[in-house]
Every structure is written in C-alpha cells, then in structure tokens.
C-alpha cells in the first residue's frame, strides 16, 4: 500500500498547533496546546477525504470506545471529539510523551518492569472485554507512556464488539502479534486471540523482537511471518534472567490451540503476578471492574458511520462588552477568529462629542448672563 502523505493540522477552537506526532494508516496525530485548562494534548485527525464510510465508522468507534474505557488508569484518556472547520473528524486525547514502539528493540528491558507492564495491559483488556469490546491490535507500539511514567493502552482504531464480527474486520491486524486464527482469517478477534497478543507483546518486550521474527535480513516478510505463526512453535527467550515460570506462562498464552491458552486476560495477569511473587517482587495491582460494575452510557454502535459533532469555525463570544486587548475579560476570549479590537459603532462614537457640545453651549450662556448682570455688557 502506498505511503499516505500527512495532512495539514486543522485550526481548532481553544487549541494551538505545536508539531506533528505521527501518521498511521488512516489518521494523523498532532501535538496541540489547550488554552483552558492549559496543557498539551494529542489530537487524532482523519485526512481531508473522509468520504469512505468505513473510515468514519472506525473513527467513531474509537472515540466511543475510549469514552467508555478511558477512566481506566491503564487506558489513554480522551477529552473530547468533534469536527474541525474544514470538515475533518478529530479526537482530543491525553498526550503521552513516550511509547514502547522502539524502546524494546534498542534497550534490554528489566524483567520486573515488563511484568508490571504485562499486568497493567491485562487489566486494561479485561476491563474492555467485560464491556463487550476487543482491542484487536495489542502490540508494543500501542503502549504509550504518560508524563508520570505509567504505561497506557492506546489506539482503539480497529476495536470491535465481542458479539459482532463481519468479514471486512478480519483483515484488520498487525501480523507479528496476531494469533494463528486471526492470521488465517477465521475470526476478527476474540478473548483468546487477545490473550495471544498479550503474550506476544510481553515476549517482544523481553526478547527485543516479535516472537516469530528472525534476525536475518529479508526473512520477515508478511507471508513468512504468517507461516511461522500458523505453526506456532514457541521459541524460548534467550535471556538467563527470564525464569522458566515466565517462559511457561508465555508458551501457554501463545498456544496454537485457543482452548489451551489462558481463559481470560485476567487469568493471564494472575499468572504474571504469580511469577512476580516467585521472584520476590510485590505483585502489581489488578485493576478490573467488579461484578456489579456497569457502563455509564449506551453500548458502542460499531456500525455508525455518520459525521457526528457540530463543526465550529470560531468561538462565540458576547461582543456587547469589549475592553482593550490584554485587559480584563476580553483578553481571555482571544482566538484567531475573534476580533477583540473592533471599533464601536458610529452612533456610540459620536455621543461624547454631542454631550461636550451641549455642555459648551450651556457654559457660554451662563457666562453671558453673568456679564449682563454685572453691567459689563
């Protein structure tokens, strides 16, 4: 597929563009500064051509899924979504300055840190599954790092419902971290395939490469990776500090038979916590909803491809009260589409001169009367 050129950053009310953050298959991400409250935010924007209903459907689904799940401490937070003045849907999200996209390839990550990341990501996915949602693209590059150094799961752009599967969703995958049944296009995504992706992601963070990737140049085409994943033969991680108990957990999570994997993301997390205890590490807290938990809004409609959100070209302000730029309330209302130094209407501008003229006439009359009385005139 040809590389898509990034789009221009849109002008958004209350946000000031800073720089691009990256481009994906169907969207661009930019760094903006939010005016109120003051903070940096990441803005994901569809390109100018949004006539494809499938793109709009995926974008709407991501915004709605994040709205359901972003209260979770290990899922990126969404702030708002809408349509820019030039008609492009956008999502304003928490800005995460770091990610695991390349770090695991150039740095030997400590086992303790990887175990913590694995438990946190499992907690996030378990929460999504209990809400009836599957992420479908779990991999190192979709684990971001917040300003407080906490890992969070991001990019729900190809997420779907556990109860809804269509043929067109099967092709949405990242092959190196996809389960054999997904690569074979037998399913769009299940809890079992998510467990596989979790195991493959933890494996990658420890090994420095994806589970079925080879070091030799030219040996990792998509077709070659597909064939290796289909065989699903686990290769132990070549690190002496990775205990056998962890190797066993990862081998089970990446079993070729979905029925032999961990039954849920929570079960996978519990297995990682068991390894932590064995190593003398305080187990990472498992943050999942209780049985009585229920979503606070209606279920996500994954078929919705409408353009939702009112397009706004400027911020509306009350122009009856104006002060000089930089003084008082008007200084807070400044934006690129609002003129805060506009002159007053002619009728109001002439009023002071009329008053001054009347006052002058009255004063002159008073002086004349005084002169007559004193006999000067």
LINMOHU-V635839 format. One record per helix or strand. SS is the DSSP state (helix for helix, strand for strand). FROM is the first residue (numbers start at 1). TO is the last residue. If there is no record, write none. Layout:
ss=SS from=FROM to=TO
ss=SS from=FROM to=TO
This chain:
ss=strand from=15 to=23
ss=strand from=27 to=34
ss=strand from=39 to=46
ss=helix from=53 to=69
ss=strand from=75 to=75
ss=strand from=78 to=83
ss=strand from=89 to=94
ss=strand from=98 to=99
ss=helix from=103 to=106
ss=helix from=111 to=130
ss=strand from=133 to=134
ss=helix from=140 to=142
ss=strand from=143 to=145
ss=strand from=151 to=153
ss=strand from=160 to=161
ss=helix from=167 to=169
ss=helix from=175 to=177
ss=helix from=180 to=183
ss=helix from=191 to=207
ss=helix from=222 to=231
ss=helix from=244 to=253
ss=helix from=258 to=260
ss=helix from=265 to=278
ss=strand from=311 to=311
ss=helix from=328 to=333
ss=helix from=346 to=373
